Amino acid sequence: MKDKKIFIFFGILLIIIIIGGYFCIKFVKNKEEETNVTEYTPEEEISQDQLRKTIVSLYFVSKENNDLVPEARLIDIKEIINTPYEKLVNLLIDGPKNEKNKKIIPDNTTLLRTFIEGDCVTLDFSSEFLNYNKEDEKEKNNLINSLVNTLTELTEVNKVKILINGEINEEFNGDYVREN
């Protein structure tokens, strides 16, 4: 009788182990099938024009809350490869494409020249750059941070210096770095 109980106990235990093992193996196989990487086949071939495009972030002011917000633009690499600083600043001067944002750089401002020394890019603007609302400190900060945040997206730029007609101006007399 004692041997029969032990035999039944081990029989039930063996059945539980076999059933449990079956479900464990099935679970592991399902996980493997879910994690297998399948090759993505695009519906169309990538054209040469698409290969030459890159996304840049330009910073404009939101009409809703007057905070800086990024606006992504897809531009041709050929446009930015030789003169990236000029191209990015001129895109800021042209203004946003998104109607929820507004232009931050004053009208009729022109970029006279740019150059980089070390990790600091210097921007030389026309005197129209000073035509912002001087009573609103946030507007000046947004103007500076729009330039700094846009240009520091480039890996070689960590600081921005602003000149007006080739000279240091008392309103913009420092090297500006990106604020987090």
N, C-alpha and C positions, 0 to 999 in steps of 0.2 A: 504494500500500500504506500509506504514511504517512497519507494523507488518510482512508483507510478506518478505521485505528486511532483517529484523532482523532474521527471520526464515531461510532464504536461507543462510545468513552469518554464523549462528550457525551450520547449516547443513554441509556446506563446511568445517568449522573449525573442526567439529566432524569427518568428513571423513579424514582430514589431520592428526588428532591426532591418529585415528585408524591405518592408514597406517604407520605413523611414529613409533607407538608403536610396530607394527608387525615387522618392520625391526630392531628395537632396540633389541627386544627379540631374533630374529634370529641371530643377530650379537653376542649377549652375549652367546647364546648356542654354536655357532661356536668357540668362544674363549675358552669356557669351554672344548669342545672336544679336542682342540689343546693342552691345558695345562694338561689334564688328564694324569697321569703317568701310563704307562702300565708296567707290570712286564716283565723283560728281561729273556728269557729262553735261556741259552747257547746251542750251537749246540752239545757240548760234555761236559761231566762231568769234573770238575777240579780234576786233579790227586793229589796224595799226594806229588809228586815231584814238581808240580807247586805251591803248597801251601808253600813249604819250600824255595822258591826263593824270592830274593829281588833285587832291582835295586840300584846300587851305582854309583856315579859320580866320575870319575877319571879325573884329569886335565893334559893334554899333550899340547905340542906346535904344532900349525898349521904350516904345511910346506909352506903355501901360504904367511902368514904375520908375522910369528914368535910370535903370540899372544897365550895366554893360551886359550884353548877351552875344554869344558867338553866332556867326552866320557862315555856314559852310559854302564854299564855292569850288566848283570843278573847273580847273583851268589847264591849259595846254602847258606842258613842261617847257616847250620852246619859248614861251612868253616869259617864264620866270627864271630860266637857267642863267642867263647872262647878267641880268639886273634885278635880282629878287627883291631888294629893299624898295627900289623905285616902283616896281610893279605892285607890290602889296600896299604901299602908301597911296599910290594913285587909285587903287581899287577902293581904299577908304575915302579918298577925296570924292570919287564918283558917287559914293553913297550905297545904301543897302538895296537889295532886290526884294527883300521881304517887306511888305507894307506895314508890318507890326513894329518895324524898327525905323529909327530916324538917323539922319546924317549927323555926325558929330563935328567934323572938321568944317570951319566956317566957309561960306561961299567965296568963290574967286581965289581961294588959296591955291598956290602952285608950289610944287616941290622943285626947288632950284637944283639941288644935288644931294647925293648921299655918299658916304664913305664909311669904311669900317676900320677901326684900330683895335687890335686885340679882340675882345668880345663885346665891344661897344660900337654900335652903329650910330653915326651922326646924321641927323636930318636937317637940311637947310631949307627953311620955308620962306615964302614971300611974306611981307608985312601983314597981309590979310589974315594970316594965321592968328593974329592978336585980336580979331574981331569977334571973340566969343563973349558971353555975358559974364563980365568980371565980378558982378555982385553975387553970382552963384558959384560958390567954391566947389560944389559937386560937379558942375559943368567942366571946370578946369581939370579936376581929377579924372573925370570920364574921358576928356580929350587926351590927357597924358596916357592913361591906362589903355585906351583904345589902341594907340600906337605901340605901346610897350607889349601888351598881350598879343597883338598881331605879329609883331616882329620877333618876339622871343619864341614863337612857334618854330623858328628856324634854329637848328642846333648850334650854330656858331654865334648866336646873339644872346647875350645875357643882360645888356644894358642899352639904354637909348639916351642920346644927348640931342637937344633941340637948339638949333640956331635960327635967328631971324635975319634974313639978308646977309648971311655970312658972319654974323656977330652974335656973341652971347647976349641974351636978353635977361633983364633982371627978373622977369616973370617965370622964365624957364631956364634957370641957371645951374641946374644939377644934372647928374647922371641918374636916370630913372630905371629902376629894376621892377620886375614883375612882383605884384603883391598876391599872396594866396588868399 
